[in-house]
Amino acid sequence: MPGWLNQLFGDAGEKAAVRYLKQQGFRIVTRNYENRAGEIDVIAIEGQTLVFIEVKTRRSERTGHPLEAVDASKQQQILRAAQVYLKERDLLGQAVRYDVIGLVWPEDQKQPEIHHVRSAFPE
C-alpha cells in the first residue's frame, strides 16, 4: 500500500477509535500529539485519569494482530512523549494510564473490529 494510502487508512482507524472512546465515556483531549520525544495518537480523560492511547489499524491479522505492533521500543517512545507532555503542562502528579487500541478492518467491512487493552503497559 503506498505511503499516502497507508496514512489515510491509519487516520480512518484513529477516527473509528475516537468514536469508540467517546461511546465509552472518554473525553478526547487531543489527537496526534507530537513533541521531540515522539508522537501519541490520542490523549483522553476517563474519570480522573489521563489516558495516552496508541492506535494500530490493519486490514487483517495475516502479519499478526495490530496490538502486537506495540513492542517494547514503541512503548518506550510513548512513555518518553507522555513524560514531555506531562512536564509541559505541570501534570506530573496526574493519574495516567497507557492503553492500546488495535483495529482489524478488512476492505469488505464498513466498520472495524476493535480491541481495547486498558493499562496495556506500565510506566
GROMACS elastic network, one bead per residue, 0.5 to 0.9 nm:
[ bonds ]
;  ai    aj funct       b0    kb
    1     4     6  0.83388   500
    1     5     6  0.63215   500
    1     6     6  0.60459   500
    2     5     6  0.53308   500
    2     6     6  0.61264   500
    2     7     6  0.86959   500
    3     7     6  0.61762   500
    3     8     6  0.87344   500
    4     7     6  0.50199   500
    4     8     6  0.63390   500
    4     9     6  0.86896   500
    5     8     6  0.50664   500
    5     9     6  0.61727   500
    5    10     6  0.85489   500
    6     9     6  0.50793   500
    6    10     6  0.61022   500
    6    11     6  0.85376   500
    7    10     6  0.50585   500
    7    11     6  0.60544   500
    7    12     6  0.85821   500
    8    11     6  0.50356   500
    8    12     6  0.61808   500
    8    13     6  0.86204   500
    9    12     6  0.50994   500
    9    13     6  0.62750   500
    9    14     6  0.87495   500
    9    57     6  0.76760   500
    9    58     6  0.85909   500
   10    14     6  0.62512   500
   10    15     6  0.86766   500
   10    55     6  0.84039   500
   10    56     6  0.73838   500
   10    57     6  0.59917   500
   10    58     6  0.82877   500
   11    14     6  0.50214   500
   11    15     6  0.62027   500
   11    16     6  0.86260   500
   11    57     6  0.89990   500
   12    15     6  0.50954   500
   12    16     6  0.62336   500
   12    17     6  0.86076   500
   12    57     6  0.87325   500
   13    16     6  0.50829   500
   13    17     6  0.61427   500
   13    18     6  0.86412   500
   13    55     6  0.74947   500
   13    56     6  0.74716   500
   13    57     6  0.56462   500
   13    58     6  0.86031   500
   13   102     6  0.89355   500
   13   103     6  0.68185   500
   13   104     6  0.89430   500
   13   105     6  0.81560   500
   13   112     6  0.79438   500
   14    18     6  0.61248   500
   14    19     6  0.86441   500
   14    31     6  0.85365   500
   14    41     6  0.74629   500
   14    42     6  0.80584   500
   14    55     6  0.62425   500
   14    56     6  0.80131   500
   14    57     6  0.79688   500
   15    18     6  0.50565   500
   15    19     6  0.62809   500
   15    20     6  0.86352   500
   16    19     6  0.51466   500
   16    20     6  0.62350   500
   16    21     6  0.86628   500
   16   103     6  0.86962   500
   16   111     6  0.80696   500
   16   112     6  0.77558   500
   16   114     6  0.87543   500
   17    20     6  0.50157   500
   17    21     6  0.61074   500
   17    22     6  0.86471   500
   17    42     6  0.89620   500
   17    55     6  0.72782   500
   17   101     6  0.71224   500
   17   102     6  0.86942   500
   17   103     6  0.79622   500
   17   114     6  0.76530   500
   18    22     6  0.61566   500
   18    23     6  0.85743   500
   18    26     6  0.88038   500
   18    28     6  0.75220   500
   18    31     6  0.88106   500
   18    42     6  0.77901   500
   19    22     6  0.52351   500
   19    23     6  0.62851   500
   19    24     6  0.87344   500
   20    23     6  0.50959   500
   20    24     6  0.63201   500
   20    25     6  0.89102   500
   20    26     6  0.88911   500
   20   114     6  0.83026   500
   21    25     6  0.64684   500
   21    26     6  0.53457   500
   21    27     6  0.78097   500
   21    28     6  0.80139   500
   21    44     6  0.85100   500
   22    25     6  0.50950   500
   22    27     6  0.63271   500
   22    28     6  0.73442   500
   23    26     6  0.73711   500
   24    46     6  0.89249   500
   25    45     6  0.88260   500
   25    46     6  0.68880   500
   25    47     6  0.85529   500
   26    44     6  0.61969   500
   26    45     6  0.55683   500
   26    47     6  0.77817   500
   27    43     6  0.88111   500
   27    44     6  0.54077   500
   27    45     6  0.50775   500
   27    46     6  0.65712   500
   27    47     6  0.88279   500
   28    31     6  0.77959   500
   28    42     6  0.73836   500
   28    43     6  0.62685   500
   28    45     6  0.64401   500
   29    42     6  0.76718   500
   29    43     6  0.54245   500
   29    45     6  0.69819   500
   30    33     6  0.66159   500
   30    41     6  0.83415   500
   30    42     6  0.59418   500
   30    43     6  0.53262   500
   30    44     6  0.69703   500
   31    40     6  0.74400   500
   31    41     6  0.54890   500
   31    43     6  0.63603   500
   31    44     6  0.87695   500
   32    39     6  0.64307   500
   32    40     6  0.56487   500
   32    42     6  0.61281   500
   32    43     6  0.83656   500
   33    38     6  0.84248   500
   33    39     6  0.55592   500
   33    40     6  0.52366   500
   33    41     6  0.64834   500
   33    42     6  0.72596   500
   33    43     6  0.77792   500
   33    81     6  0.87516   500
   33    85     6  0.86886   500
   34    37     6  0.77706   500
   34    38     6  0.57429   500
   34    40     6  0.64994   500
   34    41     6  0.87254   500
   34    81     6  0.75188   500
   34    85     6  0.89077   500
   35    38     6  0.55207   500
   35    39     6  0.65033   500
   35    40     6  0.89793   500
   35    81     6  0.64737   500
   35    84     6  0.73834   500
   35    85     6  0.78008   500
   36    39     6  0.84688   500
   36    81     6  0.74775   500
   36    84     6  0.82869   500
   37    77     6  0.66709   500
   37    78     6  0.81031   500
   37    79     6  0.89247   500
   37    80     6  0.57534   500
   37    82     6  0.85161   500
   37    83     6  0.88988   500
   37    84     6  0.73105   500
   38    77     6  0.60343   500
   38    78     6  0.67942   500
   38    80     6  0.73642   500
   38    81     6  0.51943   500
   38    82     6  0.87207   500
   39    77     6  0.78684   500
   39    78     6  0.68824   500
   39    81     6  0.63637   500
   39    82     6  0.86747   500
   40    43     6  0.71249   500
   40    52     6  0.68257   500
   40    53     6  0.67709   500
   40    54     6  0.63477   500
   40    55     6  0.88617   500
   40    77     6  0.89539   500
   40    78     6  0.63193   500
   40    81     6  0.70492   500
   40    82     6  0.75897   500
   41    52     6  0.78273   500
   41    53     6  0.61096   500
   41    54     6  0.53436   500
   41    55     6  0.62800   500
   42    51     6  0.81729   500
   42    52     6  0.61518   500
   42    53     6  0.50446   500
   42    54     6  0.66629   500
   42    55     6  0.77584   500
   43    50     6  0.71795   500
   43    51     6  0.57219   500
   43    53     6  0.60707   500
   43    54     6  0.89778   500
   44    49     6  0.84027   500
   44    50     6  0.59201   500
   44    51     6  0.51483   500
   44    52     6  0.66446   500
   44    53     6  0.77110   500
   45    48     6  0.67980   500
   45    49     6  0.56161   500
   45    51     6  0.57374   500
   45    52     6  0.87977   500
   46    49     6  0.53288   500
   46    50     6  0.65876   500
   46    51     6  0.69838   500
   47    50     6  0.82720   500
   48    94     6  0.84135   500
   48    95     6  0.70435   500
   48    96     6  0.87560   500
   49    94     6  0.72774   500
   49    95     6  0.50350   500
   49    96     6  0.53075   500
   49    97     6  0.68725   500
   50    94     6  0.71685   500
   50    95     6  0.62191   500
   50    97     6  0.63991   500
   50    98     6  0.87335   500
   51    95     6  0.86243   500
   51    96     6  0.56222   500
   51    98     6  0.57390   500
   51    99     6  0.68391   500
   52    78     6  0.80209   500
   52    79     6  0.88826   500
   52    82     6  0.71997   500
   52    96     6  0.75448   500
   52    97     6  0.63044   500
   52    99     6  0.62472   500
   52   100     6  0.84421   500
   53    78     6  0.88414   500
   53    97     6  0.84875   500
   53    98     6  0.59290   500
   53   100     6  0.54434   500
   53   101     6  0.71114   500
   54    70     6  0.79438   500
   54    78     6  0.80446   500
   54    98     6  0.79927   500
   54    99     6  0.65240   500
   54   101     6  0.62548   500
   54   102     6  0.84261   500
   55    66     6  0.85848   500
   55    67     6  0.84452   500
   55    99     6  0.87542   500
   55   100     6  0.59389   500
   55   102     6  0.59421   500
   55   103     6  0.76546   500
   56    66     6  0.54068   500
   56    67     6  0.66874   500
   56    69     6  0.73858   500
   56    70     6  0.80928   500
   56   100     6  0.78049   500
   56   101     6  0.63461   500
   56   103     6  0.61957   500
   56   104     6  0.86506   500
   57    60     6  0.88913   500
   57    66     6  0.60768   500
   57    67     6  0.87890   500
   57   101     6  0.83914   500
   57   102     6  0.58969   500
   57   104     6  0.59552   500
   57   105     6  0.70570   500
   57   112     6  0.87520   500
   58    61     6  0.71026   500
   58    65     6  0.78013   500
   58    66     6  0.60338   500
   58   102     6  0.79783   500
   58   103     6  0.62758   500
   58   104     6  0.50678   500
   58   105     6  0.60745   500
   58   106     6  0.77894   500
   59    62     6  0.85607   500
   59   103     6  0.83416   500
   59   104     6  0.55902   500
   59   107     6  0.66499   500
   59   112     6  0.89382   500
   60    63     6  0.75805   500
   60    64     6  0.80308   500
   60    65     6  0.77003   500
   60    66     6  0.85932   500
   60   104     6  0.56819   500
   60   105     6  0.66584   500
   60   106     6  0.59615   500
   61    66     6  0.72171   500
   61   104     6  0.71580   500
   62    65     6  0.77891   500
   63    66     6  0.85822   500
   64    67     6  0.82676   500
   64    68     6  0.66330   500
   64    69     6  0.80456   500
   65    68     6  0.55433   500
   65    69     6  0.74800   500
   65   102     6  0.75022   500
   65   103     6  0.86034   500
   65   104     6  0.78065   500
   66    69     6  0.54638   500
   66    70     6  0.78163   500
   66   101     6  0.83330   500
   66   102     6  0.50941   500
   66   103     6  0.66733   500
   66   104     6  0.72322   500
   67    70     6  0.59197   500
   67    71     6  0.86608   500
   67   100     6  0.68990   500
   67   101     6  0.69625   500
   67   102     6  0.50692   500
   67   103     6  0.82906   500
   67   115     6  0.81099   500
   67   116     6  0.89939   500
   67   117     6  0.85454   500
   68    71     6  0.65609   500
   68   102     6  0.86997   500
   69    74     6  0.81555   500
   70    73     6  0.78079   500
   70    74     6  0.55011   500
   70    75     6  0.63839   500
   70   100     6  0.78789   500
   71    74     6  0.53259   500
   71    75     6  0.61711   500
   71    76     6  0.87362   500
   72    75     6  0.50001   500
   72    76     6  0.62134   500
   72    77     6  0.87268   500
   73    76     6  0.52022   500
   73    77     6  0.63998   500
   73    78     6  0.88054   500
   74    77     6  0.50723   500
   74    78     6  0.62557   500
   74    79     6  0.86353   500
   75    78     6  0.51191   500
   75    79     6  0.61503   500
   75    80     6  0.86696   500
   75    98     6  0.89540   500
   75   121     6  0.73877   500
   76    79     6  0.50123   500
   76    80     6  0.61613   500
   76    81     6  0.86120   500
   76   123     6  0.89543   500
   77    80     6  0.51953   500
   77    81     6  0.62001   500
   77    82     6  0.85264   500
   78    81     6  0.51442   500
   78    82     6  0.59798   500
   78    83     6  0.85538   500
   78    98     6  0.85774   500
   79    82     6  0.50704   500
   79    83     6  0.61655   500
   79    84     6  0.87771   500
   79    98     6  0.84303   500
   79   123     6  0.67763   500
   80    83     6  0.51569   500
   80    84     6  0.64546   500
   80    85     6  0.87489   500
   81    84     6  0.52216   500
   81    85     6  0.62722   500
   81    86     6  0.87379   500
   82    86     6  0.61307   500
   82    87     6  0.85782   500
   83    86     6  0.50781   500
   83    87     6  0.60912   500
   83    88     6  0.85119   500
   83    92     6  0.77940   500
   84    87     6  0.51310   500
   84    88     6  0.60142   500
   84    89     6  0.86260   500
   85    88     6  0.52648   500
   85    89     6  0.64191   500
   85    90     6  0.86169   500
   85    91     6  0.82440   500
   86    89     6  0.53402   500
   86    90     6  0.59251   500
   86    92     6  0.53866   500
   86    93     6  0.86481   500
   86    94     6  0.80931   500
   87    91     6  0.61814   500
   87    92     6  0.60572   500
   88    91     6  0.78168   500
   89    92     6  0.82237   500
   90    93     6  0.81472   500
   90    94     6  0.89511   500
   91    94     6  0.52442   500
   91    95     6  0.88161   500
   92    95     6  0.84458   500
   93    96     6  0.89003   500
   96   123     6  0.87481   500
   97   118     6  0.77070   500
   97   119     6  0.57168   500
   97   120     6  0.83407   500
   97   121     6  0.83469   500
   97   122     6  0.78668   500
   97   123     6  0.80100   500
   98   117     6  0.88788   500
   98   118     6  0.68992   500
   98   119     6  0.51585   500
   98   120     6  0.59329   500
   98   121     6  0.62016   500
   98   122     6  0.72641   500
   98   123     6  0.79204   500
   99   116     6  0.72529   500
   99   117     6  0.56207   500
   99   119     6  0.51886   500
   99   120     6  0.50500   500
   99   121     6  0.74311   500
  100   115     6  0.82043   500
  100   116     6  0.60253   500
  100   117     6  0.52986   500
  100   118     6  0.67870   500
  100   119     6  0.80061   500
  100   120     6  0.60358   500
  100   121     6  0.87483   500
  101   114     6  0.68923   500
  101   115     6  0.55755   500
  101   117     6  0.62470   500
  101   118     6  0.85845   500
  102   113     6  0.82497   500
  102   114     6  0.60097   500
  102   115     6  0.50857   500
  102   116     6  0.65250   500
  102   117     6  0.82860   500
  103   112     6  0.58626   500
  103   113     6  0.55429   500
  103   115     6  0.62407   500
  103   116     6  0.86813   500
  104   112     6  0.54870   500
  104   113     6  0.51827   500
  104   114     6  0.67562   500
  104   115     6  0.84018   500
  105   108     6  0.82672   500
  105   109     6  0.65681   500
  105   110     6  0.81520   500
  105   111     6  0.67396   500
  105   113     6  0.63126   500
  105   114     6  0.86669   500
  106   109     6  0.55329   500
  106   110     6  0.85022   500
  106   111     6  0.86170   500
  106   112     6  0.72667   500
  106   113     6  0.89443   500
  107   110     6  0.79704   500
  109   112     6  0.68553   500
  111   114     6  0.89667   500
  116   120     6  0.89186   500
  117   120     6  0.54448   500
  118   121     6  0.84727   500
  119   122     6  0.68348   500
